[in-house]
Amino acid sequence: MNANQSVEGERIQKVLARGGIGSRREIERWIDEGRLKINGKPVGLGERLKEGDYLQINDRVVHWEKFVEQPTRVLLYHKPVGEVVTRRDPEGRPVVFTQLPKLAVSRWIAVGRLDINTSGLLLVTNNGELANRLMHPSTQVEREYAVRILGEVSEATIEKLKQGVELEDGKAKFDDIWFSGGEGANKWYNVTVVEGRNRLVRRLWESQELVVSRLMRVRYGPVVLPERLKAHSFYELTDKELELLFEFAGMEGEKPAIVAKPEFKTHKSRKK
C-alpha cells in the first residue's frame, strides 16, 4: 500500500479478495448480510480499510495488513500421492505447502484441492482474486483426469457415466470419456468434469462397481501438467502465460506485473 492508499484506504472487497478470503462479489454479499465490522461497527458498501483499522468477519479478527499488494505469481505443482492440500495436518502427514518456496509477504492459495490419493496438477497462487475466479462454479473450469481402472468398462457404462448417475449428493456426470491405453485388467481412460465436488471422479467410477487404481489430474482449464515436471516439483508461469490465465479468468484489465522466467524446480519432501 502506497502513501496515498494508507491515507485514503483501500476497498475492503479488493483487500480481502487479494488475500484469498473470498471473491469480491462474495465479500459484497457478506457486507450486505452484516458479517463484517471495522473497529466494532458494521461495514457498509464502499467503505475502505485504512492503516490501523481493526477488521472482523463473523466476529473473528482478520489480519488484513498481511494482504500486501504484490506481483502475481502462479506455480504448477506436481502433487504426489500421500500429500494433503492443507496448511497443517493433525495426523502429521506431508502437506503441499511445505514443498513450495516461501513468500516474503502474503501466502500461497491452492486453486481447488486434490485428495491424498490423487496426484497431478495443483495450481497455487498468491493472488486471491485470481484463485477465486478459477474456482468459482460460474467460471465452469474444465478439469481433465487420467484414470487407471481395474476391470472391464463397457460402452453402456461409458454412456451412462456421460449421461449422468445419481450420487449421494445429487446427479453427476463426466463431460467426456475416452480410452487412452492399457491392456489386461488395467486400462487407462481420460475424463473431463467441470464440477469440483469432493472425490467426484472416483465416486462416479465406483458407482458402476469399478475400481480406480490410480488417478491423476493432468489439466485445469487451459493449464496442462508439463510432461517433464516430476512429482514434488513445480513450474512458475511466465508473464505471457500469466496474461493468458488472467484473460481466461476474465481479469484482462488487471496486469500480472511480474518478471519471471520459465523454470522447473524440485523440492525434496521432508522425511519423517
C-alpha atoms as a printed R data frame, in Angstrom:
    type eleno elety resid chain resno       x       y       z
1   ATOM     1    CA   MET     A     1   0.000   0.000   0.000
2   ATOM     2    CA   ASN     A     2   1.496   3.349  -1.025
3   ATOM     3    CA   ALA     A     3   1.345   6.610   0.965
4   ATOM     4    CA   ASN     A     4  -1.864   7.831  -0.700
5   ATOM     5    CA   GLN     A     5  -3.589   4.489  -0.159
6   ATOM     6    CA   SER     A     6  -2.639   4.442   3.537
7   ATOM     7    CA   VAL     A     7  -4.402   7.816   3.981
8   ATOM     8    CA   GLU     A     8  -7.414   7.182   1.739
9   ATOM     9    CA   GLY     A     9  -7.634   3.472   2.423
10  ATOM    10    CA   GLU     A    10  -8.374   0.623   0.045
11  ATOM    11    CA   ARG     A    11 -11.691  -1.011  -0.770
12  ATOM    12    CA   ILE     A    12 -12.456  -3.875   1.587
13  ATOM    13    CA   GLN     A    13 -13.502  -6.188  -1.255
14  ATOM    14    CA   LYS     A    14 -10.197  -5.712  -3.047
15  ATOM    15    CA   VAL     A    15  -8.061  -6.289   0.047
16  ATOM    16    CA   LEU     A    16  -9.863  -9.448   1.163
17  ATOM    17    CA   ALA     A    17 -10.051 -10.907  -2.337
18  ATOM    18    CA   ARG     A    18  -6.311 -10.365  -2.690
19  ATOM    19    CA   GLY     A    19  -5.794 -12.356   0.492
20  ATOM    20    CA   GLY     A    20  -7.917 -15.254  -0.752
21  ATOM    21    CA   ILE     A    21 -10.697 -14.736   1.819
22  ATOM    22    CA   GLY     A    22 -13.372 -14.740  -0.889
23  ATOM    23    CA   SER     A    23 -14.282 -13.263  -4.246
24  ATOM    24    CA   ARG     A    24 -15.215  -9.579  -4.423
25  ATOM    25    CA   ARG     A    25 -18.853 -10.484  -5.045
26  ATOM    26    CA   GLU     A    26 -18.909 -12.833  -2.058
27  ATOM    27    CA   ILE     A    27 -17.440 -10.151   0.199
28  ATOM    28    CA   GLU     A    28 -20.027  -7.614  -1.008
29  ATOM    29    CA   ARG     A    29 -22.722 -10.127  -0.079
30  ATOM    30    CA   TRP     A    30 -21.165 -10.595   3.365
31  ATOM    31    CA   ILE     A    31 -21.219  -6.810   3.832
32  ATOM    32    CA   ASP     A    32 -24.936  -6.751   2.935
33  ATOM    33    CA   GLU     A    33 -25.525  -9.533   5.467
34  ATOM    34    CA   GLY     A    34 -23.768  -7.532   8.198
35  ATOM    35    CA   ARG     A    35 -20.990 -10.067   8.691
36  ATOM    36    CA   LEU     A    36 -18.121  -7.535   8.533
37  ATOM    37    CA   LYS     A    37 -17.122  -4.959  11.143
38  ATOM    38    CA   ILE     A    38 -14.439  -2.263  11.191
39  ATOM    39    CA   ASN     A    39 -13.426  -1.078  14.651
40  ATOM    40    CA   GLY     A    40 -16.527  -2.753  16.077
41  ATOM    41    CA   LYS     A    41 -19.023  -1.136  13.706
42  ATOM    42    CA   PRO     A    42 -20.907  -2.817  10.815
43  ATOM    43    CA   VAL     A    43 -19.364  -2.160   7.407
44  ATOM    44    CA   GLY     A    44 -21.239  -0.500   4.548
45  ATOM    45    CA   LEU     A    45 -20.589  -0.917   0.827
46  ATOM    46    CA   GLY     A    46 -17.930   1.493  -0.355
47  ATOM    47    CA   GLU     A    47 -16.050   1.672   2.925
48  ATOM    48    CA   ARG     A    48 -12.272   1.454   2.866
49  ATOM    49    CA   LEU     A    49  -9.661  -0.087   5.114
50  ATOM    50    CA   LYS     A    50  -7.087   2.328   6.495
51  ATOM    51    CA   GLU     A    51  -3.892   1.722   8.398
52  ATOM    52    CA   GLY     A    52  -4.678   0.700  11.981
53  ATOM    53    CA   ASP     A    53  -8.254  -0.449  11.275
54  ATOM    54    CA   TYR     A    54  -9.475  -3.483  13.239
55  ATOM    55    CA   LEU     A    55 -11.383  -5.836  10.921
56  ATOM    56    CA   GLN     A    56 -13.678  -8.727  11.877
57  ATOM    57    CA   ILE     A    57 -15.613 -11.247   9.797
58  ATOM    58    CA   ASN     A    58 -18.268 -13.135  11.742
59  ATOM    59    CA   ASP     A    59 -16.639 -11.644  14.881
60  ATOM    60    CA   ARG     A    60 -13.293 -13.256  14.045
61  ATOM    61    CA   VAL     A    61 -10.283 -10.961  13.671
62  ATOM    62    CA   VAL     A    62  -8.738 -10.767  10.191
63  ATOM    63    CA   HIS     A    63  -5.144  -9.573   9.965
64  ATOM    64    CA   TRP     A    64  -5.720  -7.839   6.657
65  ATOM    65    CA   GLU     A    65  -2.435  -5.905   6.841
66  ATOM    66    CA   LYS     A    66  -0.684  -9.060   5.605
67  ATOM    67    CA   PHE     A    67  -2.555  -8.935   2.303
68  ATOM    68    CA   VAL     A    68   0.001  -6.652   0.708
69  ATOM    69    CA   GLU     A    69  -0.402  -5.824  -2.976
70  ATOM    70    CA   GLN     A    70   2.353  -7.607  -4.822
71  ATOM    71    CA   PRO     A    71   3.230  -9.102  -8.189
72  ATOM    72    CA   THR     A    72   1.105 -12.104  -9.112
73  ATOM    73    CA   ARG     A    73   2.775 -15.492  -9.066
74  ATOM    74    CA   VAL     A    74   1.305 -18.821 -10.169
75  ATOM    75    CA   LEU     A    75   3.009 -22.185  -9.685
76  ATOM    76    CA   LEU     A    76   2.130 -25.504 -11.274
77  ATOM    77    CA   TYR     A    77   2.908 -28.098  -8.622
78  ATOM    78    CA   HIS     A    78   3.048 -31.823  -9.365
79  ATOM    79    CA   LYS     A    79   1.430 -33.253  -6.249
80  ATOM    80    CA   PRO     A    80   2.347 -36.851  -5.434
81  ATOM    81    CA   VAL     A    81   0.090 -39.398  -3.746
82  ATOM    82    CA   GLY     A    82   0.431 -39.107   0.031
83  ATOM    83    CA   GLU     A    83   0.456 -35.310   0.374
84  ATOM    84    CA   VAL     A    84  -2.571 -33.360   1.588
85  ATOM    85    CA   VAL     A    85  -3.704 -29.946   0.351
86  ATOM    86    CA   THR     A    86  -3.830 -28.143   3.682
87  ATOM    87    CA   ARG     A    87  -1.557 -25.891   5.735
88  ATOM    88    CA   ARG     A    88  -1.419 -28.137   8.805
89  ATOM    89    CA   ASP     A    89  -2.419 -31.737   9.189
90  ATOM    90    CA   PRO     A    90  -3.371 -33.033  12.665
91  ATOM    91    CA   GLU     A    91  -2.259 -36.524  11.609
92  ATOM    92    CA   GLY     A    92   1.215 -35.289  10.712
93  ATOM    93    CA   ARG     A    93   1.002 -36.221   7.036
94  ATOM    94    CA   PRO     A    94   3.090 -34.270   4.482
95  ATOM    95    CA   VAL     A    95   1.367 -31.092   3.266
96  ATOM    96    CA   VAL     A    96   1.871 -29.475  -0.139
97  ATOM    97    CA   PHE     A    97   2.647 -26.008   1.225
98  ATOM    98    CA   THR     A    98   5.914 -27.172   2.826
99  ATOM    99    CA   GLN     A    99   7.102 -28.153  -0.658
100 ATOM   100    CA   LEU     A   100   6.732 -24.621  -2.092
101 ATOM   101    CA   PRO     A   101   9.075 -21.611  -1.958
102 ATOM   102    CA   LYS     A   102   8.434 -19.249   0.933
103 ATOM   103    CA   LEU     A   103   6.814 -15.879   0.272
104 ATOM   104    CA   ALA     A   104   8.124 -12.757   1.986
105 ATOM   105    CA   VAL     A   105   4.557 -11.476   2.348
106 ATOM   106    CA   SER     A   106   1.088 -12.965   1.858
107 ATOM   107    CA   ARG     A   107   0.630 -16.725   1.327
108 ATOM   108    CA   TRP     A   108   0.113 -19.403  -1.293
109 ATOM   109    CA   ILE     A   109  -3.514 -20.211  -2.100
110 ATOM   110    CA   ALA     A   110  -4.412 -23.569  -3.648
111 ATOM   111    CA   VAL     A   111  -6.758 -23.426  -6.637
112 ATOM   112    CA   GLY     A   112  -9.052 -26.302  -5.760
113 ATOM   113    CA   ARG     A   113  -7.980 -29.446  -3.965
114 ATOM   114    CA   LEU     A   114  -6.714 -32.953  -4.657
115 ATOM   115    CA   ASP     A   115  -7.338 -35.708  -2.121
116 ATOM   116    CA   ILE     A   116  -4.443 -37.584  -0.542
117 ATOM   117    CA   ASN     A   117  -4.690 -40.470  -3.044
118 ATOM   118    CA   THR     A   118  -4.849 -38.248  -6.150
119 ATOM   119    CA   SER     A   119  -1.708 -36.954  -7.829
120 ATOM   120    CA   GLY     A   120  -1.056 -34.443 -10.580
121 ATOM   121    CA   LEU     A   121  -1.602 -30.793 -11.328
122 ATOM   122    CA   LEU     A   122  -2.243 -28.361  -8.487
123 ATOM   123    CA   LEU     A   123  -2.237 -24.614  -9.192
124 ATOM   124    CA   VAL     A   124  -1.146 -22.308  -6.377
125 ATOM   125    CA   THR     A   125  -1.043 -18.516  -6.469
126 ATOM   126    CA   ASN     A   126  -0.540 -15.507  -4.197
127 ATOM   127    CA   ASN     A   127  -3.437 -13.704  -5.936
128 ATOM   128    CA   GLY     A   128  -6.656 -14.410  -4.056
129 ATOM   129    CA   GLU     A   129  -8.948 -12.839  -6.642
130 ATOM   130    CA   LEU     A   130  -7.436 -14.977  -9.403
131 ATOM   131    CA   ALA     A   131  -7.790 -18.116  -7.246
132 ATOM   132    CA   ASN     A   132 -11.442 -17.349  -6.513
133 ATOM   133    CA   ARG     A   133 -12.224 -16.690 -10.178
134 ATOM   134    CA   LEU     A   134 -10.661 -20.016 -11.188
135 ATOM   135    CA   MET     A   135 -12.574 -21.948  -8.501
136 ATOM   136    CA   HIS     A   136 -15.969 -20.263  -8.751
137 ATOM   137    CA   PRO     A   137 -18.686 -22.542 -10.217
138 ATOM   138    CA   SER     A   138 -19.778 -19.784 -12.640
139 ATOM   139    CA   THR     A   139 -16.395 -19.969 -14.381
140 ATOM   140    CA   GLN     A   140 -17.140 -23.593 -15.407
141 ATOM   141    CA   VAL     A   141 -13.468 -24.573 -15.459
142 ATOM   142    CA   GLU     A   142 -12.904 -27.937 -17.144
143 ATOM   143    CA   ARG     A   143 -10.694 -30.390 -15.261
144 ATOM   144    CA   GLU     A   144  -9.120 -33.375 -17.008
145 ATOM   145    CA   TYR     A   145  -8.005 -36.539 -15.230
146 ATOM   146    CA   ALA     A   146  -6.121 -39.652 -16.296
147 ATOM   147    CA   VAL     A   147  -7.699 -42.657 -14.565
148 ATOM   148    CA   ARG     A   148  -6.490 -46.255 -14.348
149 ATOM   149    CA   ILE     A   149  -9.443 -48.614 -13.984
150 ATOM   150    CA   LEU     A   150  -9.292 -52.181 -12.712
151 ATOM   151    CA   GLY     A   151 -11.918 -54.166 -14.588
152 ATOM   152    CA   GLU     A   152 -13.805 -54.153 -17.863
153 ATOM   153    CA   VAL     A   153 -15.593 -50.968 -18.914
154 ATOM   154    CA   SER     A   154 -18.441 -51.485 -21.362
155 ATOM   155    CA   GLU     A   155 -19.732 -48.960 -23.863
156 ATOM   156    CA   ALA     A   156 -23.007 -48.949 -21.953
157 ATOM   157    CA   THR     A   157 -21.156 -47.942 -18.766
158 ATOM   158    CA   ILE     A   158 -19.343 -45.127 -20.555
159 ATOM   159    CA   GLU     A   159 -22.603 -43.840 -21.979
160 ATOM   160    CA   LYS     A   160 -24.258 -43.987 -18.561
161 ATOM   161    CA   LEU     A   161 -21.403 -42.015 -16.962
162 ATOM   162    CA   LYS     A   162 -21.724 -39.368 -19.678
163 ATOM   163    CA   GLN     A   163 -25.500 -39.148 -19.291
164 ATOM   164    CA   GLY     A   164 -25.326 -38.873 -15.506
165 ATOM   165    CA   VAL     A   165 -25.811 -41.024 -12.418
166 ATOM   166    CA   GLU     A   166 -27.294 -40.289  -9.010
167 ATOM   167    CA   LEU     A   167 -24.768 -39.911  -6.205
168 ATOM   168    CA   GLU     A   168 -25.483 -39.270  -2.525
169 ATOM   169    CA   ASP     A   169 -25.150 -35.507  -3.111
170 ATOM   170    CA   GLY     A   170 -27.030 -35.303  -6.408
171 ATOM   171    CA   LYS     A   171 -26.734 -36.221 -10.062
172 ATOM   172    CA   ALA     A   172 -23.287 -36.005 -11.674
173 ATOM   173    CA   LYS     A   173 -21.621 -36.956 -14.945
174 ATOM   174    CA   PHE     A   174 -18.439 -36.885 -16.977
175 ATOM   175    CA   ASP     A   175 -18.497 -34.334 -19.768
176 ATOM   176    CA   ASP     A   176 -16.284 -36.605 -21.852
177 ATOM   177    CA   ILE     A   177 -14.554 -40.000 -21.545
178 ATOM   178    CA   TRP     A   178 -12.049 -41.607 -23.868
179 ATOM   179    CA   PHE     A   179  -9.859 -44.710 -23.773
180 ATOM   180    CA   SER     A   180  -6.171 -43.816 -23.606
181 ATOM   181    CA   GLY     A   181  -4.346 -47.149 -23.392
182 ATOM   182    CA   GLY     A   182  -3.577 -50.252 -21.402
183 ATOM   183    CA   GLU     A   183  -4.024 -53.992 -21.666
184 ATOM   184    CA   GLY     A   184  -5.255 -56.774 -19.430
185 ATOM   185    CA   ALA     A   185  -7.007 -55.895 -16.175
186 ATOM   186    CA   ASN     A   186  -5.757 -52.305 -16.002
187 ATOM   187    CA   LYS     A   187  -6.883 -49.774 -18.594
188 ATOM   188    CA   TRP     A   188  -6.422 -46.013 -18.747
189 ATOM   189    CA   TYR     A   189  -9.171 -43.514 -19.510
190 ATOM   190    CA   ASN     A   190  -9.178 -39.733 -19.633
191 ATOM   191    CA   VAL     A   191 -12.230 -37.915 -18.319
192 ATOM   192    CA   THR     A   192 -13.298 -34.281 -18.057
193 ATOM   193    CA   VAL     A   193 -15.583 -32.621 -15.494
194 ATOM   194    CA   VAL     A   194 -16.459 -29.014 -14.708
195 ATOM   195    CA   GLU     A   195 -17.628 -29.647 -11.149
196 ATOM   196    CA   GLY     A   196 -15.305 -29.540  -8.167
197 ATOM   197    CA   ARG     A   197 -17.254 -31.829  -5.828
198 ATOM   198    CA   ASN     A   198 -15.240 -33.867  -3.345
199 ATOM   199    CA   ARG     A   199 -13.836 -37.109  -4.841
200 ATOM   200    CA   LEU     A   200 -16.250 -36.760  -7.769
201 ATOM   201    CA   VAL     A   201 -14.187 -38.681 -10.340
202 ATOM   202    CA   ARG     A   202 -13.647 -41.645  -8.024
203 ATOM   203    CA   ARG     A   203 -17.269 -41.727  -6.906
204 ATOM   204    CA   LEU     A   204 -18.586 -41.724 -10.463
205 ATOM   205    CA   TRP     A   205 -16.475 -44.750 -11.430
206 ATOM   206    CA   GLU     A   206 -17.214 -46.516  -8.135
207 ATOM   207    CA   SER     A   207 -20.959 -46.020  -8.717
208 ATOM   208    CA   GLN     A   208 -20.534 -48.525 -11.566
209 ATOM   209    CA   GLU     A   209 -18.702 -51.004  -9.290
210 ATOM   210    CA   LEU     A   210 -15.363 -50.250 -10.914
211 ATOM   211    CA   VAL     A   211 -12.094 -49.797  -9.016
212 ATOM   212    CA   VAL     A   212  -9.923 -46.711  -9.563
213 ATOM   213    CA   SER     A   213  -6.355 -47.924  -9.034
214 ATOM   214    CA   ARG     A   214  -4.702 -44.619  -9.976
215 ATOM   215    CA   LEU     A   215  -5.955 -41.062 -10.501
216 ATOM   216    CA   MET     A   216  -4.026 -38.048 -11.785
217 ATOM   217    CA   ARG     A   217  -5.199 -34.560 -12.727
218 ATOM   218    CA   VAL     A   218  -3.481 -33.566 -15.966
219 ATOM   219    CA   ARG     A   219  -5.246 -30.286 -16.812
220 ATOM   220    CA   TYR     A   220  -7.077 -27.433 -15.083
221 ATOM   221    CA   GLY     A   221  -8.784 -25.140 -17.583
222 ATOM   222    CA   PRO     A   222  -6.133 -24.018 -20.089
223 ATOM   223    CA   VAL     A   223  -3.236 -25.132 -17.848
224 ATOM   224    CA   VAL     A   224  -1.700 -28.530 -18.647
225 ATOM   225    CA   LEU     A   225   0.651 -30.526 -16.412
226 ATOM   226    CA   PRO     A   226   4.022 -30.410 -18.222
227 ATOM   227    CA   GLU     A   227   5.261 -33.872 -19.191
228 ATOM   228    CA   ARG     A   228   8.739 -33.310 -17.770
229 ATOM   229    CA   LEU     A   229   7.507 -31.934 -14.434
230 ATOM   230    CA   LYS     A   230   8.252 -34.647 -11.892
231 ATOM   231    CA   ALA     A   231   6.437 -35.274  -8.613
232 ATOM   232    CA   HIS     A   232   7.420 -32.856  -5.794
233 ATOM   233    CA   SER     A   233   8.444 -30.291  -8.450
234 ATOM   234    CA   PHE     A   234   6.898 -27.010  -9.561
235 ATOM   235    CA   TYR     A   235   6.948 -24.739 -12.599
236 ATOM   236    CA   GLU     A   236   6.352 -20.988 -12.393
237 ATOM   237    CA   LEU     A   237   4.265 -19.370 -15.129
238 ATOM   238    CA   THR     A   238   5.948 -16.694 -17.223
239 ATOM   239    CA   ASP     A   239   4.493 -13.209 -17.629
240 ATOM   240    CA   LYS     A   240   2.987 -14.155 -21.019
241 ATOM   241    CA   GLU     A   241   1.425 -17.325 -19.597
242 ATOM   242    CA   LEU     A   242   0.043 -15.303 -16.692
243 ATOM   243    CA   GLU     A   243  -1.576 -12.810 -19.058
244 ATOM   244    CA   LEU     A   244  -3.355 -15.681 -20.826
245 ATOM   245    CA   LEU     A   245  -4.543 -17.084 -17.496
246 ATOM   246    CA   PHE     A   246  -5.825 -13.643 -16.435
247 ATOM   247    CA   GLU     A   247  -7.720 -13.424 -19.727
248 ATOM   248    CA   PHE     A   248  -9.234 -16.894 -19.177
249 ATOM   249    CA   ALA     A   249 -10.352 -15.836 -15.679
250 ATOM   250    CA   GLY     A   250 -11.993 -12.652 -17.002
251 ATOM   251    CA   MET     A   251  -9.400 -10.368 -15.442
252 ATOM   252    CA   GLU     A   252  -7.981  -8.837 -18.627
253 ATOM   253    CA   GLY     A   253  -7.871  -5.354 -17.098
254 ATOM   254    CA   GLU     A   254  -5.507  -6.423 -14.333
255 ATOM   255    CA   LYS     A   255  -1.863  -6.724 -15.188
256 ATOM   256    CA   PRO     A   256   0.151  -9.590 -13.700
257 ATOM   257    CA   ALA     A   257   3.138  -7.234 -13.282
258 ATOM   258    CA   ILE     A   258   5.769  -9.885 -12.838
259 ATOM   259    CA   VAL     A   259   9.233 -10.592 -14.077
260 ATOM   260    CA   ALA     A   260   9.630 -14.329 -14.333
261 ATOM   261    CA   LYS     A   261  11.425 -16.903 -16.423
262 ATOM   262    CA   PRO     A   262  10.065 -20.376 -17.064
263 ATOM   263    CA   GLU     A   263  11.789 -22.827 -14.783
264 ATOM   264    CA   PHE     A   264  11.332 -26.218 -13.214
265 ATOM   265    CA   LYS     A   265  12.351 -26.659  -9.607
266 ATOM   266    CA   THR     A   266  12.442 -29.738  -7.449
267 ATOM   267    CA   HIS     A   267  11.897 -29.667  -3.730
268 ATOM   268    CA   LYS     A   268  12.524 -32.963  -1.950
269 ATOM   269    CA   SER     A   269   9.794 -33.652   0.563
270 ATOM   270    CA   ARG     A   270  10.780 -33.723   4.194
271 ATOM   271    CA   LYS     A   271  11.379 -37.147   5.625
272 ATOM   272    CA   LYS     A   272   9.511 -38.134   8.721
